[in-house]
Each structure stands twice: as structure tokens, then as C-alpha cells.
């Protein structure tokens, strides 16, 4: 347990790593977005505490992978501005849409067990709710492969996931867009398989499919298939209440004001992950090792390589420099270079940056309890990349 710890160095070269960490946390650049992504400009250098105050982000936690191992982890700030309780390395942060990578890995595990098929019609196995038939699904019915790669035609939805105050919708009510859920219902907006359109509710459909087939809840599936095999003892897809809530951050909005979590008890496949950067790194390391034929705790080597390869090419100008869509993960490819990533944002105020190079075994996870962490995480990542002189530098030229 790391209870109370603010920094941990796992490498034997502790003094060398400590010097690296000092250069990183004291060398956070200011991002100038006028040039736009994926070619931002970098201006003045500052300390991490200064950047946190500037962006009104109360708490940050991060971990760095080097040579397929977690090299160090450090955290800053407080869980909740009102109580001033400090963030520790055991504090649980919200993974946001990074959760989709976990959902995808678990579902691919089910595919390998022949519980599901990537190319079968998902409506054939959905039980108490099915994707509504319309003019688009009549042309081509939705498959699991399409849901995993955001090519199923399913809406985002733009209405997001509001609920009536004091009430908890079921997953079926969310999918139908029925009270107390306040979101648009899940439906196909174009012919499945003809285009790429990022969809949160598409991953809730995946959750529903998985739960219908296994007759287990997604939190229990994740514990069994992912967390326990990888020793991710603190990670969960459970909705934070009671003792679990006490271990987790409090989200903060753009003004740095504490807000209630935007997570939903019934629907977590798209954004319900609670974890620490160190534990998230364990997951990334497993994916990278499997990709390189060195492990198979969740997925076979073949399936891991499929997951981390471009199933669909996407427009980097539209998607932050990403060039490909894998199964539940985005790719940045240039010649023989490869990065895997899936950032996460949960309204009203939590963010996650996850990025790794499966060919070199390098990576980083940065998690924040403020919505402005979206930009701050990128700045911290730049400082890490610069210090380590990772091949990913081409992104920041």
C-alpha cells in the first residue's frame, strides 16, 4: 500500500530518477494553441504547482513507464479544495473515456473464449434491449467489431448523460433515453460500417451485450478478467459510494469548484474506471508485452496485436493527430513509429492522459481532478517526453 505517499521511485537508480523528476516538475511548458494540434507551440517554462494554480486543477497524479516497467510515480495537491485532504499515490482518479480501452480488452477476452464474435449481429445476443431498427440498420446490422471501432453508426449522444435529480436510471433506461435518464436514446445515425463516429453510448451497448451474455455485471467482469490477473487491487468499475467514495477524488469544474461525480451506477463501460496512474500503467505494460509476444494474462499475442493495430484509418486533423482506430484505443503512426493512446474526460471535472510506445516499452499516465486538466496533462506529458528524449518527440516539434 502507498497510503500517504506522494512519490515512489521503483528504479534502483533512485538519485538519477529523482533528478529527472525534479527537471520534469520544474519544467512544465505553457501550451500555445494558436498553431493548433498536432503541432502546438511551447512557450514559457514553469513549475507544476504554478500550472495547477493557473488551470485551477486541485490535484494531479502521474506515473512513468520505462523499459516496460513503472519507473516512478508522484502526486500533487488535494482531492477536494473544500476539505484540503491531500492526494496520495493510492487516491483513485476517474479514467473517463480511457475506460473504453479496458472495456475493449475485456470484450476481446470474451471473443477469445468464444462467448462473443466480432462480426456477429449484436442484436442476436442482446436480450432485454436491442438496437432499434431504422433505415440505416436495414442496410447493415451492427456488429461488435463496429461498436469497438466507433463505426457502428451509433450516436454519441450529444445530449450526454444527465439524470433526474436524486434518481438512478437503469442501463436500459439510458439506452432508451427514458426518464430518469435525460440523454438521447441510442440509435444508428448512418449505415453501420460506412464511417467513423466516436460514440460513448456505443460502449454502453457493448457493456449491455457483455452483461447479457455472461449474466454478470461489468464491474465483476472487469475484476475477474483484468484487475485480478494484473494485480490491480485498487481499480474498479464500481460506482463510488461509501468507503470507495472516500478513496476517490472529487471532480472540479473549469473554475476550480468542487462538484459531484458525473459517473453513473448502471452504465460504466464508456467511462466508469476508477484507478491510480500506477495501476493503469500495469494495464498498459501488459498490453505492450502482449503486443511483443511476452505475456498473455488478458489477451493472446495475436489478439493484442489486432487490438493495437489500425482497424480504421482516421483523419489526424479531426482527432488530435491520431491516425488510426484500434479496438478501444487510438493510434498515432508515422513510418515505423507507433503510439497508443486514449485520453479521458468525465464531466464535470476529471481527466486522464494515457499514452505509450509498445515498441520501446515507454509510456506515461497523468490524471487530474479538474476539467482543465485536459490541457495541463498535455503540458506535463511534453516535459516527460523531453526529459526522456523519447521517440515520441516528433509529436511536439
Secondary structure by P-SEA (a helix, b strand, c coil): ccccccccccccaaaaaaaaaaaaaabbbbbbccccccbbbbcccccaaaaaaaacccccccccccccccccccccccccccccccccccbbbbbccaaaaaaaaaaaaaaaaccccccccccccccccccccccccccccccaaaaaacccccccccccccccccccccaaaaaaccccccccccccccccccbbbbbaaaaaaaaaaaaaaacccaaaaaaacccccccccccccccccccccccbbbbbcccccccccccccccccccbbbbcaaaaaaaaaaaaaaaaccccccccaaaaaaaacccbbbbcccccccccccccbbbbbcccbbbbbbbbbcccccbbbbbbcccccccbbbbbcccccaaaaaaaaaaaaaaaccccccccc
